[in-house]
Amino acid sequence: MSKNPIIDIIKNYKLGKHDGIFSVCCSNKFVIEAAMDKIRNTDMYLLVEATANQVDQFGGYTGMTPKEYRDFIYELCEKNDFPKDKVILGGDHLGPLTWRNIDREQALENSKELIRQYVMAGFTKIHIDTSMQIKGDAEDEKFGDEIIAERAAILCETAEKAYLELLKSDKAAVHPIYIIGSEVPIPGGAEAVEEEEEGLQITKVENFENTVRTFKEAFERHGISKAFEEVIGVVVQPGVEFGSTSVWEYDREKARDLSNSIKKYDKLVFEAHSTDYQTKEALRKMVEDGFIILKVGPALTFGFREGAFALNDIENELFRYNSNFEVSRFREILDFVMVKDPSQWEKHYNGTGEEIKLERKYSLSDRCRYYMPNEEVEFALNKMIDNLTNIEIPLTLISQYMHTQYIKIRQGKLKPNAYDLLKDRIGEYIDDYIYAISK
């Protein structure tokens, strides 16, 4: 049985070397292919994670089960000539995230089946997240670290059993490593009512240490002490977050006590969520300070949206008045679908009608990403790319709307086709993470 490569990354960090890994939390094929392009010729691993609301036993909002998501990633590997052995599959926020408003017993049963399917599908990095209240918890007034840890232990016990089952059919299966935590930022950034900067609380050292102790005790009670040895990371709040229009920047001095506290633990590091839109310098400081697993998602799909909108502008300039072409109307169709079904953005955007119109398109929360699997949106996107693939895009238009890509074309580093232009635009955000973890 081989081991998860993240274990060696942690060992390097603990030996004083600069090392880390970034996690692409996404199901957008353009984002994943862009990440493959960026790290193909490096010694880095591609860590891709499916979040519980994206991918679950019922399909999630992508329509994929864990096994189907795995197959989707491996198909992209074959298509892009990317070695499968450089891919690490992770599951993010695995727990009752999407079942908070149903009966607690059923929510936990759903969570157990969720984590079982992830492990059975070969996901080897498992973030167990039971930090959210379930229906009835508020009334009981007992919700805290003990209940969070108890539920996490139940889910980890399920994961361990699933791994033993997996070994029967795959003797080389890698044992999963686990991420735990009690103070876990919600997926996708802050909701509509954003906190003042001073209100974003960095995890206190005593809370972090209590989390580790409480989880360890819960695992022992459930007879899975050995599984706790596979816990390699703890999710904490280092003081970074983003909302619809703002970013809370990493402040090394404010996080100093927390970052120093991880030094007491030989095998543990911090996993940082919501690192989207941090500067590359801030990201590198975070890695130096022990936050060596950097999660990113919306920033990458934000880059995808920027690139797609730029291509849409180019398409309109070329074909709007050309009767031989039917333009995609990508931007219009995306907004139409979002207005028709506001369920994925209405809790995140507020203000006047004009402000909400802008946020639907340009928000840092990038709720657009939830609508990419929509049949109408996907058709319009593919139509736009097809329109631009069948002609030679004038360099002048590329310069106007995608100037960084124009420079790369002039330098011979990039081809002037729509697909590559879109991926390279996303890659600008990925570059910040590569800078952060590069040795």
Order of alpha helices (4+ residues) and beta strands (2+ residues): alpha-beta-alpha-beta-alpha-beta-alpha-beta-alpha-alpha-beta-alpha-alpha-beta-beta-beta-alpha-beta-alpha-beta-alpha-alpha-alpha-alpha-alpha-alpha-alpha
